[in-house]
Amino acid sequence: MAVRSPLIGVFYEAPAPDAVPFVEVGDVVAEGQTVCIIEAMKVFNEIKAEWRGRVVAIPAENGALVQAGDPLVVLAFLSAEAPGAA
């Protein structure tokens, strides 16, 4: 499942150009963890994961314009947490 952009803006994978990215493919993120930033009208909006999972892809390109609804970070549910898992 993808964490999608809630607004139009510029996607940033890190809090600063020389900083470590918020997440990388293979990372496990917690619900509420910041996964990226979207800059819109000079306001930096932290985008947070809505569920816990493993990062399997980051389709957005750093510094690129994204539209509302675009996938930013794709997370896979961890097996014990997948809907319908026992």
PDB file with SEQRES, HELIX, SHEET and CRYST1 records, atoms N, CA, C and O in Angstrom:
SEQRES   1 A   86  MET ALA VAL ARG SER PRO LEU ILE GLY VAL PHE TYR GLU          
SEQRES   2 A   86  ALA PRO ALA PRO ASP ALA VAL PRO PHE VAL GLU VAL GLY          
SEQRES   3 A   86  ASP VAL VAL ALA GLU GLY GLN THR VAL CYS ILE ILE GLU          
SEQRES   4 A   86  ALA MET LYS VAL PHE ASN GLU ILE LYS ALA GLU TRP ARG          
SEQRES   5 A   86  GLY ARG VAL VAL ALA ILE PRO ALA GLU ASN GLY ALA LEU          
SEQRES   6 A   86  VAL GLN ALA GLY ASP PRO LEU VAL VAL LEU ALA PHE LEU          
SEQRES   7 A   86  SER ALA GLU ALA PRO GLY ALA ALA                              
HELIX    1 AA1 SER A   79  GLU A   81  5                                   3    
SHEET    1 AA1 3 ALA A   2  ARG A   4  0                                        
SHEET    2 AA1 3 PRO A  71  ALA A  76 -1                                        
SHEET    3 AA1 3 GLY A  53  ALA A  57 -1                                        
SHEET    1 AA2 3 GLY A   9  TYR A  12  0                                        
SHEET    2 AA2 3 THR A  34  ALA A  40 -1                                        
SHEET    3 AA2 3 VAL A  43  LYS A  48 -1                                        
CRYST1    1.000    1.000    1.000  90.00  90.00  90.00 P 1           1          
ATOM      1  N   MET A   1       0.844  -1.177   0.000  1.00  0.00           N  
ATOM      2  CA  MET A   1       0.000   0.000   0.000  1.00  0.00           C  
ATOM      3  C   MET A   1       0.890   1.242   0.000  1.00  0.00           C  
ATOM      4  O   MET A   1       1.958   1.265   0.613  1.00  0.00           O  
ATOM      5  N   ALA A   2       0.433   2.244  -0.686  1.00  0.00           N  
ATOM      6  CA  ALA A   2       1.252   3.444  -0.858  1.00  0.00           C  
ATOM      7  C   ALA A   2       0.851   4.552   0.105  1.00  0.00           C  
ATOM      8  O   ALA A   2      -0.330   4.770   0.375  1.00  0.00           O  
ATOM      9  N   VAL A   3       1.854   5.240   0.612  1.00  0.00           N  
ATOM     10  CA  VAL A   3       1.636   6.513   1.291  1.00  0.00           C  
ATOM     11  C   VAL A   3       1.545   7.523   0.157  1.00  0.00           C  
ATOM     12  O   VAL A   3       2.492   7.683  -0.613  1.00  0.00           O  
ATOM     13  N   ARG A   4       0.414   8.202   0.054  1.00  0.00           N  
ATOM     14  CA  ARG A   4       0.164   9.095  -1.081  1.00  0.00           C  
ATOM     15  C   ARG A   4       0.265  10.557  -0.665  1.00  0.00           C  
ATOM     16  O   ARG A   4       0.047  10.911   0.494  1.00  0.00           O  
ATOM     17  N   SER A   5       0.596  11.380  -1.622  1.00  0.00           N  
ATOM     18  CA  SER A   5       0.709  12.814  -1.354  1.00  0.00           C  
ATOM     19  C   SER A   5      -0.674  13.403  -1.102  1.00  0.00           C  
ATOM     20  O   SER A   5      -1.593  13.188  -1.893  1.00  0.00           O  
ATOM     21  N   PRO A   6      -0.830  14.142  -0.009  1.00  0.00           N  
ATOM     22  CA  PRO A   6      -2.116  14.777   0.263  1.00  0.00           C  
ATOM     23  C   PRO A   6      -2.283  16.115  -0.463  1.00  0.00           C  
ATOM     24  O   PRO A   6      -3.360  16.711  -0.432  1.00  0.00           O  
ATOM     25  N   LEU A   7      -1.208  16.589  -1.118  1.00  0.00           N  
ATOM     26  CA  LEU A   7      -1.261  17.892  -1.768  1.00  0.00           C  
ATOM     27  C   LEU A   7      -0.246  17.973  -2.898  1.00  0.00           C  
ATOM     28  O   LEU A   7       0.613  17.102  -3.037  1.00  0.00           O  
ATOM     29  N   ILE A   8      -0.348  19.011  -3.695  1.00  0.00           N  
ATOM     30  CA  ILE A   8       0.612  19.276  -4.762  1.00  0.00           C  
ATOM     31  C   ILE A   8       1.822  19.977  -4.144  1.00  0.00           C  
ATOM     32  O   ILE A   8       1.666  20.914  -3.362  1.00  0.00           O  
ATOM     33  N   GLY A   9       3.012  19.528  -4.490  1.00  0.00           N  
ATOM     34  CA  GLY A   9       4.213  20.169  -3.974  1.00  0.00           C  
ATOM     35  C   GLY A   9       5.458  19.434  -4.424  1.00  0.00           C  
ATOM     36  O   GLY A   9       5.398  18.555  -5.284  1.00  0.00           O  
ATOM     37  N   VAL A  10       6.580  19.796  -3.842  1.00  0.00           N  
ATOM     38  CA  VAL A  10       7.869  19.191  -4.182  1.00  0.00           C  
ATOM     39  C   VAL A  10       8.214  18.144  -3.124  1.00  0.00           C  
ATOM     40  O   VAL A  10       8.179  18.414  -1.923  1.00  0.00           O  
ATOM     41  N   PHE A  11       8.547  16.946  -3.599  1.00  0.00           N  
ATOM     42  CA  PHE A  11       8.880  15.815  -2.732  1.00  0.00           C  
ATOM     43  C   PHE A  11      10.343  15.891  -2.316  1.00  0.00           C  
ATOM     44  O   PHE A  11      11.230  16.085  -3.147  1.00  0.00           O  
ATOM     45  N   TYR A  12      10.578  15.736  -1.019  1.00  0.00           N  
ATOM     46  CA  TYR A  12      11.949  15.645  -0.504  1.00  0.00           C  
ATOM     47  C   TYR A  12      12.066  14.401   0.368  1.00  0.00           C  
ATOM     48  O   TYR A  12      11.232  14.161   1.241  1.00  0.00           O  
ATOM     49  N   GLU A  13      13.103  13.621   0.124  1.00  0.00           N  
ATOM     50  CA  GLU A  13      13.305  12.382   0.866  1.00  0.00           C  
ATOM     51  C   GLU A  13      14.067  12.588   2.171  1.00  0.00           C  
ATOM     52  O   GLU A  13      14.162  11.666   2.982  1.00  0.00           O  
ATOM     53  N   ALA A  14      14.610  13.781   2.382  1.00  0.00           N  
ATOM     54  CA  ALA A  14      15.411  14.076   3.577  1.00  0.00           C  
ATOM     55  C   ALA A  14      15.075  15.485   4.067  1.00  0.00           C  
ATOM     56  O   ALA A  14      14.562  16.302   3.302  1.00  0.00           O  
ATOM     57  N   PRO A  15      15.361  15.770   5.333  1.00  0.00           N  
ATOM     58  CA  PRO A  15      15.052  17.094   5.868  1.00  0.00           C  
ATOM     59  C   PRO A  15      15.965  18.208   5.370  1.00  0.00           C  
ATOM     60  O   PRO A  15      15.637  19.386   5.516  1.00  0.00           O  
ATOM     61  N   ALA A  16      17.107  17.853   4.785  1.00  0.00           N  
ATOM     62  CA  ALA A  16      18.060  18.824   4.240  1.00  0.00           C  
ATOM     63  C   ALA A  16      18.843  18.134   3.124  1.00  0.00           C  
ATOM     64  O   ALA A  16      18.934  16.906   3.104  1.00  0.00           O  
ATOM     65  N   PRO A  17      19.410  18.909   2.196  1.00  0.00           N  
ATOM     66  CA  PRO A  17      20.142  18.287   1.077  1.00  0.00           C  
ATOM     67  C   PRO A  17      21.272  17.351   1.499  1.00  0.00           C  
ATOM     68  O   PRO A  17      21.535  16.364   0.813  1.00  0.00           O  
ATOM     69  N   ASP A  18      21.941  17.638   2.608  1.00  0.00           N  
ATOM     70  CA  ASP A  18      23.064  16.806   3.047  1.00  0.00           C  
ATOM     71  C   ASP A  18      22.687  15.821   4.152  1.00  0.00           C  
ATOM     72  O   ASP A  18      23.560  15.182   4.739  1.00  0.00           O  
ATOM     73  N   ALA A  19      21.386  15.697   4.439  1.00  0.00           N  
ATOM     74  CA  ALA A  19      20.922  14.821   5.519  1.00  0.00           C  
ATOM     75  C   ALA A  19      20.596  13.417   4.992  1.00  0.00           C  
ATOM     76  O   ALA A  19      20.399  13.214   3.794  1.00  0.00           O  
ATOM     77  N   VAL A  20      20.546  12.481   5.899  1.00  0.00           N  
ATOM     78  CA  VAL A  20      20.164  11.102   5.592  1.00  0.00           C  
ATOM     79  C   VAL A  20      18.667  11.083   5.274  1.00  0.00           C  
ATOM     80  O   VAL A  20      17.896  11.777   5.937  1.00  0.00           O  
ATOM     81  N   PRO A  21      18.236  10.302   4.272  1.00  0.00           N  
ATOM     82  CA  PRO A  21      16.801  10.214   3.958  1.00  0.00           C  
ATOM     83  C   PRO A  21      15.994   9.725   5.155  1.00  0.00           C  
ATOM     84  O   PRO A  21      16.495   8.987   6.003  1.00  0.00           O  
ATOM     85  N   PHE A  22      14.732  10.153   5.206  1.00  0.00           N  
ATOM     86  CA  PHE A  22      13.841   9.699   6.285  1.00  0.00           C  
ATOM     87  C   PHE A  22      13.715   8.178   6.265  1.00  0.00           C  
ATOM     88  O   PHE A  22      13.778   7.536   7.314  1.00  0.00           O  
ATOM     89  N   VAL A  23      13.535   7.596   5.068  1.00  0.00           N  
ATOM     90  CA  VAL A  23      13.421   6.148   4.928  1.00  0.00           C  
ATOM     91  C   VAL A  23      14.133   5.699   3.656  1.00  0.00           C  
ATOM     92  O   VAL A  23      14.327   6.476   2.721  1.00  0.00           O  
ATOM     93  N   GLU A  24      14.514   4.431   3.648  1.00  0.00           N  
ATOM     94  CA  GLU A  24      15.126   3.813   2.472  1.00  0.00           C  
ATOM     95  C   GLU A  24      14.449   2.468   2.256  1.00  0.00           C  
ATOM     96  O   GLU A  24      13.857   1.911   3.181  1.00  0.00           O  
ATOM     97  N   VAL A  25      14.535   1.946   1.041  1.00  0.00           N  
ATOM     98  CA  VAL A  25      13.958   0.636   0.742  1.00  0.00           C  
ATOM     99  C   VAL A  25      14.545  -0.385   1.710  1.00  0.00           C  
ATOM    100  O   VAL A  25      15.759  -0.447   1.909  1.00  0.00           O  
ATOM    101  N   GLY A  26      13.665  -1.185   2.306  1.00  0.00           N  
ATOM    102  CA  GLY A  26      14.071  -2.198   3.284  1.00  0.00           C  
ATOM    103  C   GLY A  26      13.833  -1.784   4.717  1.00  0.00           C  
ATOM    104  O   GLY A  26      13.778  -2.641   5.599  1.00  0.00           O  
ATOM    105  N   ASP A  27      13.688  -0.487   4.979  1.00  0.00           N  
ATOM    106  CA  ASP A  27      13.426  -0.011   6.338  1.00  0.00           C  
ATOM    107  C   ASP A  27      12.035  -0.435   6.808  1.00  0.00           C  
ATOM    108  O   ASP A  27      11.105  -0.543   6.009  1.00  0.00           O  
ATOM    109  N   VAL A  28      11.908  -0.672   8.103  1.00  0.00           N  
ATOM    110  CA  VAL A  28      10.596  -0.883   8.720  1.00  0.00           C  
ATOM    111  C   VAL A  28      10.209   0.433   9.378  1.00  0.00           C  
ATOM    112  O   VAL A  28      10.969   0.991  10.169  1.00  0.00           O  
ATOM    113  N   VAL A  29       9.016   0.922   9.041  1.00  0.00           N  
ATOM    114  CA  VAL A  29       8.553   2.192   9.600  1.00  0.00           C  
ATOM    115  C   VAL A  29       7.389   1.948  10.548  1.00  0.00           C  
ATOM    116  O   VAL A  29       6.608   1.013  10.375  1.00  0.00           O  
ATOM    117  N   ALA A  30       7.294   2.798  11.540  1.00  0.00           N  
ATOM    118  CA  ALA A  30       6.208   2.738  12.509  1.00  0.00           C  
ATOM    119  C   ALA A  30       5.059   3.631  12.061  1.00  0.00           C  
ATOM    120  O   ALA A  30       5.257   4.592  11.318  1.00  0.00           O  
ATOM    121  N   GLU A  31       3.882   3.308  12.512  1.00  0.00           N  
ATOM    122  CA  GLU A  31       2.736   4.173  12.262  1.00  0.00           C  
ATOM    123  C   GLU A  31       3.048   5.551  12.839  1.00  0.00           C  
ATOM    124  O   GLU A  31       3.472   5.658  13.990  1.00  0.00           O  
ATOM    125  N   GLY A  32       2.843   6.597  12.054  1.00  0.00           N  
ATOM    126  CA  GLY A  32       3.105   7.953  12.503  1.00  0.00           C  
ATOM    127  C   GLY A  32       4.517   8.443  12.252  1.00  0.00           C  
ATOM    128  O   GLY A  32       4.824   9.602  12.530  1.00  0.00           O  
ATOM    129  N   GLN A  33       5.384   7.583  11.732  1.00  0.00           N  
ATOM    130  CA  GLN A  33       6.769   7.976  11.435  1.00  0.00           C  
ATOM    131  C   GLN A  33       6.812   8.808  10.165  1.00  0.00           C  
ATOM    132  O   GLN A  33       6.140   8.484   9.186  1.00  0.00           O  
ATOM    133  N   THR A  34       7.594   9.875  10.176  1.00  0.00           N  
ATOM    134  CA  THR A  34       7.767  10.708   8.985  1.00  0.00           C  
ATOM    135  C   THR A  34       8.515   9.921   7.923  1.00  0.00           C  
ATOM    136  O   THR A  34       9.562   9.332   8.192  1.00  0.00           O  
ATOM    137  N   VAL A  35       7.958   9.918   6.688  1.00  0.00           N  
ATOM    138  CA  VAL A  35       8.600   9.193   5.592  1.00  0.00           C  
ATOM    139  C   VAL A  35       9.155  10.130   4.522  1.00  0.00           C  
ATOM    140  O   VAL A  35       9.993   9.726   3.715  1.00  0.00           O  
ATOM    141  N   CYS A  36       8.689  11.384   4.513  1.00  0.00           N  
ATOM    142  CA  CYS A  36       9.186  12.364   3.548  1.00  0.00           C  
ATOM    143  C   CYS A  36       8.611  13.731   3.892  1.00  0.00           C  
ATOM    144  O   CYS A  36       7.867  13.887   4.860  1.00  0.00           O  
ATOM    145  N   ILE A  37       8.973  14.714   3.080  1.00  0.00           N  
ATOM    146  CA  ILE A  37       8.447  16.077   3.226  1.00  0.00           C  
ATOM    147  C   ILE A  37       7.916  16.516   1.863  1.00  0.00           C  
ATOM    148  O   ILE A  37       8.508  16.216   0.826  1.00  0.00           O  
ATOM    149  N   ILE A  38       6.797  17.228   1.882  1.00  0.00           N  
ATOM    150  CA  ILE A  38       6.283  17.875   0.679  1.00  0.00           C  
ATOM    151  C   ILE A  38       6.320  19.380   0.942  1.00  0.00           C  
ATOM    152  O   ILE A  38       5.741  19.865   1.914  1.00  0.00           O  
ATOM    153  N   GLU A  39       7.012  20.112   0.061  1.00  0.00           N  
ATOM    154  CA  GLU A  39       7.059  21.571   0.172  1.00  0.00           C  
ATOM    155  C   GLU A  39       5.983  22.150  -0.734  1.00  0.00           C  
ATOM    156  O   GLU A  39       5.948  21.892  -1.937  1.00  0.00           O  
ATOM    157  N   ALA A  40       5.107  22.939  -0.124  1.00  0.00           N  
ATOM    158  CA  ALA A  40       4.055  23.611  -0.878  1.00  0.00           C  
ATOM    159  C   ALA A  40       3.983  25.054  -0.396  1.00  0.00           C  
ATOM    160  O   ALA A  40       3.754  25.308   0.786  1.00  0.00           O  
ATOM    161  N   MET A  41       4.179  25.992  -1.309  1.00  0.00           N  
ATOM    162  CA  MET A  41       4.118  27.421  -0.990  1.00  0.00           C  
ATOM    163  C   MET A  41       5.051  27.780   0.164  1.00  0.00           C  
ATOM    164  O   MET A  41       4.678  28.520   1.075  1.00  0.00           O  
ATOM    165  N   LYS A  42       6.274  27.242   0.109  1.00  0.00           N  
ATOM    166  CA  LYS A  42       7.339  27.492   1.091  1.00  0.00           C  
ATOM    167  C   LYS A  42       7.032  26.951   2.489  1.00  0.00           C  
ATOM    168  O   LYS A  42       7.685  27.324   3.463  1.00  0.00           O  
ATOM    169  N   VAL A  43       6.036  26.073   2.576  1.00  0.00           N  
ATOM    170  CA  VAL A  43       5.722  25.390   3.833  1.00  0.00           C  
ATOM    171  C   VAL A  43       6.138  23.933   3.673  1.00  0.00           C  
ATOM    172  O   VAL A  43       5.770  23.282   2.695  1.00  0.00           O  
ATOM    173  N   PHE A  44       6.906  23.422   4.634  1.00  0.00           N  
ATOM    174  CA  PHE A  44       7.376  22.043   4.585  1.00  0.00           C  
ATOM    175  C   PHE A  44       6.428  21.182   5.414  1.00  0.00           C  
ATOM    176  O   PHE A  44       6.319  21.350   6.628  1.00  0.00           O  
ATOM    177  N   ASN A  45       5.746  20.260   4.743  1.00  0.00           N  
ATOM    178  CA  ASN A  45       4.745  19.387   5.367  1.00  0.00           C  
ATOM    179  C   ASN A  45       5.321  17.995   5.545  1.00  0.00           C  
ATOM    180  O   ASN A  45       5.667  17.336   4.564  1.00  0.00           O  
ATOM    181  N   GLU A  46       5.426  17.540   6.788  1.00  0.00           N  
ATOM    182  CA  GLU A  46       5.898  16.179   7.037  1.00  0.00           C  
ATOM    183  C   GLU A  46       4.788  15.207   6.677  1.00  0.00           C  
ATOM    184  O   GLU A  46       3.641  15.375   7.091  1.00  0.00           O  
ATOM    185  N   ILE A  47       5.140  14.185   5.901  1.00  0.00           N  
ATOM    186  CA  ILE A  47       4.184  13.151   5.527  1.00  0.00           C  
ATOM    187  C   ILE A  47       4.519  11.919   6.362  1.00  0.00           C  
ATOM    188  O   ILE A  47       5.656  11.449   6.376  1.00  0.00           O  
ATOM    189  N   LYS A  48       3.519  11.414   7.049  1.00  0.00           N  
ATOM    190  CA  LYS A  48       3.731  10.316   7.997  1.00  0.00           C  
ATOM    191  C   LYS A  48       3.067   9.036   7.507  1.00  0.00           C  
ATOM    192  O   LYS A  48       2.056   9.074   6.806  1.00  0.00           O  
ATOM    193  N   ALA A  49       3.646   7.908   7.885  1.00  0.00           N  
ATOM    194  CA  ALA A  49       3.065   6.604   7.566  1.00  0.00           C  
ATOM    195  C   ALA A  49       1.785   6.433   8.382  1.00  0.00           C  
ATOM    196  O   ALA A  49       1.730   6.792   9.558  1.00  0.00           O  
ATOM    197  N   GLU A  50       0.772   5.886   7.745  1.00  0.00           N  
ATOM    198  CA  GLU A  50      -0.500   5.658   8.435  1.00  0.00           C  
ATOM    199  C   GLU A  50      -0.587   4.261   9.031  1.00  0.00           C  
ATOM    200  O   GLU A  50      -1.545   3.942   9.736  1.00  0.00           O  
ATOM    201  N   TRP A  51       0.412   3.425   8.750  1.00  0.00           N  
ATOM    202  CA  TRP A  51       0.453   2.070   9.280  1.00  0.00           C  
ATOM    203  C   TRP A  51       1.906   1.620   9.347  1.00  0.00           C  
ATOM    204  O   TRP A  51       2.789   2.244   8.759  1.00  0.00           O  
ATOM    205  N   ARG A  52       2.140   0.539  10.063  1.00  0.00           N  
ATOM    206  CA  ARG A  52       3.491  -0.013  10.194  1.00  0.00           C  
ATOM    207  C   ARG A  52       3.756  -0.939   9.016  1.00  0.00           C  
ATOM    208  O   ARG A  52       2.884  -1.712   8.619  1.00  0.00           O  
ATOM    209  N   GLY A  53       4.952  -0.861   8.461  1.00  0.00           N  
ATOM    210  CA  GLY A  53       5.284  -1.750   7.349  1.00  0.00           C  
ATOM    211  C   GLY A  53       6.716  -1.581   6.904  1.00  0.00           C  
ATOM    212  O   GLY A  53       7.466  -0.765   7.441  1.00  0.00           O  
ATOM    213  N   ARG A  54       7.085  -2.379   5.901  1.00  0.00           N  
ATOM    214  CA  ARG A  54       8.439  -2.335   5.337  1.00  0.00           C  
ATOM    215  C   ARG A  54       8.400  -1.549   4.030  1.00  0.00           C  
ATOM    216  O   ARG A  54       7.518  -1.763   3.199  1.00  0.00           O  
ATOM    217  N   VAL A  55       9.352  -0.644   3.851  1.00  0.00           N  
ATOM    218  CA  VAL A  55       9.440   0.148   2.625  1.00  0.00           C  
ATOM    219  C   VAL A  55       9.898  -0.776   1.493  1.00  0.00           C  
ATOM    220  O   VAL A  55      10.969  -1.378   1.563  1.00  0.00           O  
ATOM    221  N   VAL A  56       9.064  -0.877   0.444  1.00  0.00           N  
ATOM    222  CA  VAL A  56       9.419  -1.730  -0.692  1.00  0.00           C  
ATOM    223  C   VAL A  56       9.750  -0.911  -1.939  1.00  0.00           C  
ATOM    224  O   VAL A  56      10.374  -1.422  -2.869  1.00  0.00           O  
ATOM    225  N   ALA A  57       9.336   0.357  -1.963  1.00  0.00           N  
ATOM    226  CA  ALA A  57       9.654   1.215  -3.115  1.00  0.00           C  
ATOM    227  C   ALA A  57       9.448   2.671  -2.721  1.00  0.00           C  
ATOM    228  O   ALA A  57       8.654   2.993  -1.838  1.00  0.00           O  
ATOM    229  N   ILE A  58      10.188   3.540  -3.402  1.00  0.00           N  
ATOM    230  CA  ILE A  58      10.022   4.987  -3.259  1.00  0.00           C  
ATOM    231  C   ILE A  58       9.897   5.533  -4.676  1.00  0.00           C  
ATOM    232  O   ILE A  58      10.887   5.954  -5.275  1.00  0.00           O  
ATOM    233  N   PRO A  59       8.658   5.524  -5.219  1.00  0.00           N  
ATOM    234  CA  PRO A  59       8.482   5.912  -6.613  1.00  0.00           C  
ATOM    235  C   PRO A  59       8.676   7.400  -6.896  1.00  0.00           C  
ATOM    236  O   PRO A  59       8.973   7.774  -8.031  1.00  0.00           O  
ATOM    237  N   ALA A  60       8.515   8.245  -5.898  1.00  0.00           N  
ATOM    238  CA  ALA A  60       8.699   9.680  -6.105  1.00  0.00           C  
ATOM    239  C   ALA A  60      10.193   9.996  -6.198  1.00  0.00           C  
ATOM    240  O   ALA A  60      11.013   9.397  -5.502  1.00  0.00           O  
ATOM    241  N   GLU A  61      10.523  10.934  -7.060  1.00  0.00           N  
ATOM    242  CA  GLU A  61      11.919  11.330  -7.248  1.00  0.00           C  
ATOM    243  C   GLU A  61      12.228  12.552  -6.393  1.00  0.00           C  
ATOM    244  O   GLU A  61      11.463  13.516  -6.382  1.00  0.00           O  
ATOM    245  N   ASN A  62      13.350  12.512  -5.676  1.00  0.00           N  
ATOM    246  CA  ASN A  62      13.730  13.615  -4.806  1.00  0.00           C  
ATOM    247  C   ASN A  62      13.797  14.926  -5.600  1.00  0.00           C  
ATOM    248  O   ASN A  62      14.442  14.993  -6.647  1.00  0.00           O  
ATOM    249  N   GLY A  63      13.128  15.959  -5.094  1.00  0.00           N  
ATOM    250  CA  GLY A  63      13.129  17.265  -5.736  1.00  0.00           C  
ATOM    251  C   GLY A  63      12.104  17.418  -6.846  1.00  0.00           C  
ATOM    252  O   GLY A  63      12.027  18.471  -7.477  1.00  0.00           O  
ATOM    253  N   ALA A  64      11.312  16.374  -7.091  1.00  0.00           N  
ATOM    254  CA  ALA A  64      10.328  16.417  -8.171  1.00  0.00           C  
ATOM    255  C   ALA A  64       8.966  16.899  -7.674  1.00  0.00           C  
ATOM    256  O   ALA A  64       8.608  16.708  -6.512  1.00  0.00           O  
ATOM    257  N   LEU A  65       8.225  17.522  -8.568  1.00  0.00           N  
ATOM    258  CA  LEU A  65       6.859  17.949  -8.272  1.00  0.00           C  
ATOM    259  C   LEU A  65       5.958  16.722  -8.235  1.00  0.00           C  
ATOM    260  O   LEU A  65       6.006  15.883  -9.134  1.00  0.00           O  
ATOM    261  N   VAL A  66       5.139  16.621  -7.198  1.00  0.00           N  
ATOM    262  CA  VAL A  66       4.157  15.541  -7.098  1.00  0.00           C  
ATOM    263  C   VAL A  66       2.766  16.154  -7.018  1.00  0.00           C  
ATOM    264  O   VAL A  66       2.580  17.283  -6.563  1.00  0.00           O  
ATOM    265  N   GLN A  67       1.804  15.374  -7.472  1.00  0.00           N  
ATOM    266  CA  GLN A  67       0.404  15.790  -7.446  1.00  0.00           C  
ATOM    267  C   GLN A  67      -0.300  15.135  -6.268  1.00  0.00           C  
ATOM    268  O   GLN A  67       0.168  14.116  -5.760  1.00  0.00           O  
ATOM    269  N   ALA A  68      -1.406  15.697  -5.830  1.00  0.00           N  
ATOM    270  CA  ALA A  68      -2.210  15.079  -4.788  1.00  0.00           C  
ATOM    271  C   ALA A  68      -2.617  13.689  -5.257  1.00  0.00           C  
ATOM    272  O   ALA A  68      -3.119  13.524  -6.369  1.00  0.00           O  
ATOM    273  N   GLY A  69      -2.399  12.692  -4.407  1.00  0.00           N  
ATOM    274  CA  GLY A  69      -2.742  11.315  -4.736  1.00  0.00           C  
ATOM    275  C   GLY A  69      -1.597  10.497  -5.298  1.00  0.00           C  
ATOM    276  O   GLY A  69      -1.708   9.274  -5.394  1.00  0.00           O  
ATOM    277  N   ASP A  70      -0.491  11.144  -5.675  1.00  0.00           N  
ATOM    278  CA  ASP A  70       0.657  10.394  -6.196  1.00  0.00           C  
ATOM    279  C   ASP A  70       1.263   9.525  -5.098  1.00  0.00           C  
ATOM    280  O   ASP A  70       1.335   9.948  -3.944  1.00  0.00           O  
ATOM    281  N   PRO A  71       1.701   8.307  -5.448  1.00  0.00           N  
ATOM    282  CA  PRO A  71       2.382   7.465  -4.453  1.00  0.00           C  
ATOM    283  C   PRO A  71       3.771   8.021  -4.155  1.00  0.00           C  
ATOM    284  O   PRO A  71       4.528   8.353  -5.067  1.00  0.00           O  
ATOM    285  N   LEU A  72       4.089   8.115  -2.886  1.00  0.00           N  
ATOM    286  CA  LEU A  72       5.383   8.636  -2.456  1.00  0.00           C  
ATOM    287  C   LEU A  72       6.297   7.518  -1.975  1.00  0.00           C  
ATOM    288  O   LEU A  72       7.449   7.408  -2.394  1.00  0.00           O  
ATOM    289  N   VAL A  73       5.755   6.696  -1.090  1.00  0.00           N  
ATOM    290  CA  VAL A  73       6.492   5.578  -0.500  1.00  0.00           C  
ATOM    291  C   VAL A  73       5.540   4.388  -0.465  1.00  0.00           C  
ATOM    292  O   VAL A  73       4.398   4.519  -0.024  1.00  0.00           O  
ATOM    293  N   VAL A  74       6.002   3.233  -0.926  1.00  0.00           N  
ATOM    294  CA  VAL A  74       5.173   2.033  -0.920  1.00  0.00           C  
ATOM    295  C   VAL A  74       5.612   1.151   0.245  1.00  0.00           C  
ATOM    296  O   VAL A  74       6.786   0.808   0.382  1.00  0.00           O  
ATOM    297  N   LEU A  75       4.638   0.797   1.077  1.00  0.00           N  
ATOM    298  CA  LEU A  75       4.899  -0.040   2.253  1.00  0.00           C  
ATOM    299  C   LEU A  75       4.213  -1.385   2.091  1.00  0.00           C  
ATOM    300  O   LEU A  75       3.105  -1.462   1.559  1.00  0.00           O  
ATOM    301  N   ALA A  76       4.863  -2.438   2.544  1.00  0.00           N  
ATOM    302  CA  ALA A  76       4.256  -3.767   2.615  1.00  0.00           C  
ATOM    303  C   ALA A  76       3.942  -4.042   4.075  1.00  0.00           C  
ATOM    304  O   ALA A  76       4.763  -3.797   4.959  1.00  0.00           O  
ATOM    305  N   PHE A  77       2.744  -4.552   4.315  1.00  0.00           N  
ATOM    306  CA  PHE A  77       2.414  -4.961   5.675  1.00  0.00           C  
ATOM    307  C   PHE A  77       3.366  -6.064   6.090  1.00  0.00           C  
ATOM    308  O   PHE A  77       3.756  -6.898   5.272  1.00  0.00           O  
ATOM    309  N   LEU A  78       3.736  -6.070   7.344  1.00  0.00           N  
ATOM    310  CA  LEU A  78       4.541  -7.172   7.861  1.00  0.00           C  
ATOM    311  C   LEU A  78       3.597  -8.362   8.011  1.00  0.00           C  
ATOM    312  O   LEU A  78       2.436  -8.174   8.375  1.00  0.00           O  
ATOM    313  N   SER A  79       4.060  -9.577   7.742  1.00  0.00           N  
ATOM    314  CA  SER A  79       3.189 -10.748   7.612  1.00  0.00           C  
ATOM    315  C   SER A  79       2.198 -10.914   8.755  1.00  0.00           C  
ATOM    316  O   SER A  79       1.038 -11.236   8.500  1.00  0.00           O  
ATOM    317  N   ALA A  80       2.600 -10.710   9.985  1.00  0.00           N  
ATOM    318  CA  ALA A  80       1.693 -10.892  11.112  1.00  0.00           C  
ATOM    319  C   ALA A  80       0.663  -9.770  11.220  1.00  0.00           C  
ATOM    320  O   ALA A  80      -0.307  -9.889  11.968  1.00  0.00           O  
ATOM    321  N   GLU A  81       0.868  -8.681  10.475  1.00  0.00           N  
ATOM    322  CA  GLU A  81      -0.021  -7.535  10.580  1.00  0.00           C  
ATOM    323  C   GLU A  81      -0.898  -7.357   9.351  1.00  0.00           C  
ATOM    324  O   GLU A  81      -1.733  -6.453   9.312  1.00  0.00           O  
ATOM    325  N   ALA A  82      -0.721  -8.201   8.354  1.00  0.00           N  
ATOM    326  CA  ALA A  82      -1.505  -8.060   7.133  1.00  0.00           C  
ATOM    327  C   ALA A  82      -2.978  -8.296   7.442  1.00  0.00           C  
ATOM    328  O   ALA A  82      -3.314  -9.138   8.275  1.00  0.00           O  
ATOM    329  N   PRO A  83      -3.856  -7.552   6.771  1.00  0.00           N  
ATOM    330  CA  PRO A  83      -5.289  -7.768   6.988  1.00  0.00           C  
ATOM    331  C   PRO A  83      -5.644  -9.240   6.739  1.00  0.00           C  
ATOM    332  O   PRO A  83      -5.274  -9.812   5.714  1.00  0.00           O  
ATOM    333  N   GLY A  84      -6.357  -9.834   7.678  1.00  0.00           N  
ATOM    334  CA  GLY A  84      -6.762 -11.233   7.541  1.00  0.00           C  
ATOM    335  C   GLY A  84      -5.753 -12.227   8.068  1.00  0.00           C  
ATOM    336  O   GLY A  84      -6.017 -13.429   8.054  1.00  0.00           O  
ATOM    337  N   ALA A  85      -4.583 -11.758   8.541  1.00  0.00           N  
ATOM    338  CA  ALA A  85      -3.572 -12.661   9.086  1.00  0.00           C  
ATOM    339  C   ALA A  85      -3.996 -13.132  10.470  1.00  0.00           C  
ATOM    340  O   ALA A  85      -4.634 -12.397  11.223  1.00  0.00           O  
ATOM    341  N   ALA A  86      -3.641 -14.342  10.786  1.00  0.00           N  
ATOM    342  CA  ALA A  86      -4.023 -14.896  12.096  1.00  0.00           C  
ATOM    343  C   ALA A  86      -2.953 -14.604  13.115  1.00  0.00           C  
ATOM    344  O   ALA A  86      -3.087 -14.987  14.277  1.00  0.00           O  
TER     345      ALA A  86                                                      
END                                                                             
